[in-house]
Amino acid sequence: MTAHRIAILALDEVMPLDLAIPAQIFSARPETPYELTVCTFATKVHTTGGFTVVTDGGLDQVRVADTVIVPGSEPPRRPPEAILAALAEAHERGKRMVSICTGAFALAAAGVLDGLHATTHWQYIDDFERDFPAVSVDRDVLYVDEGDVLTSAGVCCGIDLCLHIVRRDLGAVVANRIARGLVAAPHREGGQAQYVPAPVAVAGDASLSDTREWALQRLGEPVTLRELARYAGLSKRTLIRRFTEETGTTPLQWLLDARLGRARELLETTDHPVDRVARDCGLGTAANLRLHFRRVLDTTPTAYRRTFKN
C-alpha cells in the first residue's frame, strides 16, 4: 500500500480525548497505510487535562501531510497566524482537511470551510455560526463529509468520523476491525443527532443492547418494529423513544444502517452475486440494494466491490 501521511495538529489547550481519538484510530497497523505524526506550533502544548504534550513535529509536517486533522481545544480561540497560513496552504494544495469537535473553529478561521457545510460541538455551535457566516452550519449531525473537508461534532463524534474516513479509504472490513478493537460502534451515519438528552445506557437491564445484538444476528430476516418491541418487552412507542435516546436514531434507521454495513462486508469478503448479498443482508433484492447504495454511498454495489474487494 502507498503510504498515507497524517498530521494531527494539536493546538494549545487541546482536549486530550479529541487528540487521542485520531492518534489511536490512525496508528500504525499491518492492514493500513497510515503514517501518523502529532505536531504542534511550538515544541509543546498544554491540554485541558492538566498535562503537557511534547511532540517532535512542527508545521512542516502539516505541509507534507496527505491528511491534516485538527482536534478540538477549549475554549476555542483563533490560532496564531502561522497555523492558519499552514492550514490554508494545505487546503489549497488539495490535502484532506479534518476537524474534531471545536477544531472546526481553526479550519473556519483559515478559510477552509468557506462555502461548505460543517459542524462542531453543540455547546459552541451558536458561536461558530455567528463567527463564521460563510459556513453553512449543520446542527444535528455527528459529522459532515464534504469530500476533502470533513468536520465532526462534539468529542466522541470524532470516533464516528475517523472510522468513516477509514471506511472510505479501506472499506468496511478494516474499519469494523478497528472499531472492535476500540469496543466502539462500527458505524453510525453522520446524519444522526449529536446530542442525546438522556444518559446513554451501555449494559444492564435498562439497556437495549441485547435487543440490538438480537437484531444483528437476524439481518437476513424481515425483522419488524413489532418484533423488536416484542423481544425487548416494550410497546412500540416506548421502544422507539428509548432506542432513540440510546443511539440517536430510530430502530428502523439503525437496522437499515446495519444491513448496509453487512452488505459492504459481504461485497468485500465474498464473491456472492449482488442479489444474494441483498438477500443475506435483509434488503431483499439487488434493485433495493443498489437504491440504498446510491443514496447513502453514491456508488453501486459492483463499483464498491471493485474498489474494496480483498
N, C-alpha and C positions, 0 to 999 in steps of 0.2 A: 504494500500500500504506500502511496505517496504521502509523505509526512504533511500534517496539517498543524501549523503553529498557532497556538492560542496564548494570548497575553491577557491576564487578569490584572486590571489596573486598580489598585487599592488606593482610594482617596483617604485623606485624614478623617478620623472618626468613623472609619468603616465599621459596619456591623459584622461581627465575627461569623454568624451563620451565613450571611449573604456571601462572604468571602469563601467560606468552607464548601458551600454547595457546588460551585463550578470546579473548585480545586479537587473535590472528590470525584465528581462525575466524569471529568475530562482527564483524570490521572492516567498514567501510562498503563495500558493493558495489551496483551498479545493480539487481541482482536480489533484494536482501534489504532488509528494513525496519529493520534493527538500527541503533540509535544507541547507541554504546558510550562509557562513561566508566570510567576507572580511578580509584578513590578510596581514601583512607586515613583513619585516625582522626586522625593528625597530618598535617603537610604532607609528610612523607617517611617511608619505611620502609627498613630495612636488609634486604638479601637474603642468602641463604646463599651467593650467588656472589661476595660481597665488594664489591658496589657498592650504591648507594642509589638508590631510586626516588622521584622527586618528582612529585606529582600536583596538579592543581587541584581535584579533587573531594573532598568530605568525606562525612560520614554523611548529610547532606541528600540526596545522590544516591541513597543506599540507600533512603531513604523515598519517593522519587518513581519508582523503577525498576519496570519490569514483571517483570524477572528479575534476581535477585541471585546472583552467583557468588563463592564463596569459594575461592581457590586454597590449596594446602597450604603449611604452614610447618613448619620443622624446627629443634628438636624441637617437636611440637605442645604448645601450652600454652593455658591458659584466657585468652581475650582480656579486655580491660577491660570493665567492666560496661556502659559506654555502647555498645560494639559489640554486646554480647549483647542489650541492650534494643532496638537498631535492627533486629537480625535477627529478634527475636521479634515486633516490631511489623510488620515487612514480611510475615512469615508469617501473622500474624493478619488482615492485610488481604487475604490471598489471593494474594500475589505468588508467582511461581515461584522456588523456592529450590534452589540447585545448589552442590554442593561437589566439588572435585577433590582427590583424594589425602587428605591429613590435614586438609583444610578441613572434613571431616566432624566433627572434634572441636569446632569452633566452632559448627556448626549444632546438634550434640547438646547442647553446654553452654547454648545458648539455648533448649532445649526443642523445637526444630523437628522433631527426629527421634523424639520420644517416640511409642511405639506403632507405629512404622513399621519396614520393612526398610531396611537401609543397609549400605554397605561403606566401606572405607578401605584404605590401603596395607597389604600383608600383613605388613610388619615391625612395624606398630603395632597390628595387629588384636586381639591379646590384651589390650593396654592399653585399647583402645577398648571392648571387650566388658566388661571389668572396671569401667571408669569410668562406663559408661552402660547399666546393666541394663535400662532401659526401652526400649532399642533392640534390635530383632531383627537380629543381625549375619549377613550373607551373606558367607562367606569366599572362595568360589571363583568369583567373577564379575568381569567387567570393570566393570560399573556396575549400578545399581539404579534403576529408574524407578517411582516411587510417585505418578505424576501430576504434581502441582505441587511435589514434592520429589524431587530426583534426586541421587545420590551416585556418584562414580566411585572405583575402586580406584587403585593407585599410578600416579602421574606420567602416563606416556603413555596410560594408560586414559582420561585426560581427553580425548584426541583422539577416542576412540570415543564418549564421552558427548556431547561438543559436536556432533559430526556427527550423532549420534542426535537431538539437540534440533533441529538444522536440518532433518533429515529429517521430524521430527514437525511442525514449523512450516510447511515449504515444499515438502516432497516429496523424492523420491529424486534427481530430476534436478539440482536445485540443490545438494543435499548431495554428490552424486558429483562435480559440477563443482568444488566447493571442495576435496574430497578429492584430486582430480587435481592441483590447484594446489599442494597440500601434499606431493604424492607419498606419500600415505597410503592405507592400505586403505580402500576406500569404505564398507565396512560390516562390522563384527564384532558379532554378537549379544552382548548383555550377559551371557548365561549362560556364556560361555567362562571358562576358568581365567585368573586374572590373573598367576599366577606360572608361567612356563615354565622348568623347571630348567636345560635346556641352552641355550647361546647361540643366538640366532635368526640363521640364515643368511639373507642378503638376496640374494646373487647368487653366481655361480660354480658350479663342478661339484658342490659339496656341497649346493646349494640345490635345492628342489623348485619354485622359482618358474616354471621353464619348463613343468613339468607342470601347475601351476595355470593358467598362461596358455593352454596347450593345451585344458584343460577349459573355460575361459571362452569359447573360440571354438566350443564344441560343446554349449552349454547346451540347445539344442533337440533334441539327440540323447540316446538312452538310455545315457549314459556309466556304466560299471560300475566297481566297485573293481578287478576283474581288468584292465580296460582301462587304468585309471590306473597300476596297478603295471607293466603291460607297457610303457607309454610311458616310465615312469621307470626301467625296467630293474631293478626290485626285486621281491622277493617281496611278497605282500600284507601279511604280518605286518610286514616291515621298512618298507613304505610307511606303514602306519598309525602305527607308532612315530615315524618321522621326521616325518611330516606333523603329528602332534600336538605334537611338540617345536617345530616351526617356527611353528605357528599357534595352538596352544592348543585346537584342536578336531579332530575326526576328519574324514577325507576326505569321507564321505557327508554329514555335517552341514554342512561347508563348502560342498559342492555344492548342498545344499538352500537354504542362505542365499543363494548366488549366484543361484540360479534365482528365488527370491523377489525379489531385487533387480532382476533383469532384468524380471520381471513388473511391478514397480512402475514402472519406466521406461516400459515399453510402455503401461501404463494412462495414464500422464501425457502421453505424446507422440504416441499414435496413437489412431485410432478403431476399432481392431480389436475384433471381438467377444471376449467373455471366453473362449470356447472356443478361439479362435485364439491368444490371449495364453497360455493354458495350454499349448498345443502348442509355441509358439515358445520358451517358457522351459523346456521339458522336464518340466513337471508333468502332461502328458498330457491331462487332462480338466478341464472347468470345475468339476466337483464336487470334484476333488482340489485345485485352486487355491483354491476357497472354503474348504475344510477347513484348509489351511495359513494362509490369511489370517486366518481366525477364531482359530486357535491362537496365531499369532505377533503379529498386529496388532490383534486384537479388532475386526475390521471385515470388510466384504465387498469384493471387487474393485470392484463397482459404486459402493459408497459411497466407496471410496478414490479412484476416478476422479473422482467428483463433487467431491471436496474439492480435488484437486491437478491436475486437467487444465489444461494450459496454454491 
